[in-house]
């Protein structure tokens, strides 16, 4: 069987099995391509170059075993491969942390946050750092900036440590453990935060792929705003005079606006629209 035909066959199998996508891919074909190329040890962008490659029986058997594991466990592919990509940057990942997928990564890559910064921007906090991907991308985006990466979970911080070391950023990224802003070392010029924000009803309806991730990093209480309420209360004391907070809230804009009807924020455009990530200044929070 040719490699491309194998991918098409697996895509049909994944669709038929009803697996859920959203941890690095958005459809069955892309997931199948990732699965096959990874299993064969080929670059994930090498499909066109290897589409006509013939696969032998041993290769097909290895691929079939990985497909069966993906379907039977319903674990995200990133957990099965131990690697995920965000803005073209590879990250180690395992079940101690959620799979990196924050839309804040797009804003770091395309410079959308830069107009809110200045030459005096020196210190950044990645709050709820999880696997550390946003801290790494922030350090890459702004080479003169020092980054603190804070999380409640010591397990997640162990994963973040792997990624900080993987990208040679141990001298610029400091890992901190704490609940919310407790344990940080203010003031910060910028706080990035992709917190637990999924509301209770949505948590109950999550597909198994999301249930494979640590609930601590997802569940935000009845309306998804439990962590965010405390964060917005505490953030002014952690921000410098001209500091800003960039906050991801996913599909919870309605709940956010109901909880903070008077708060003046700026909605930042991402590939998912203008309702996933917001920016709020220290002045507005005060």
Protein Blocks (a to p, Z undefined) as FASTA:
>chain_A
ZZklmmmmmmmmmmmnopaehihpabfklmmmmmmmmmnopafklmmmmmmpccdfklmm
mmmmmmmmmmmnopafklmnopaceehiacdddfkbccdfbfklmmmmnommmmmgcfkl
mbdcdehklnommmmmmmmmmmmbccddddfblklmmmmmmmmmmnopmmmpccdddehj
eoiacddfbdcddddfbdfklmmmpcfklmmpcfklmmgcjnopmmmmmmmmmmmmmpcf
kbccdddehjmlmmmmmmmmmbccdddddfkbjklbccddfklmZZ
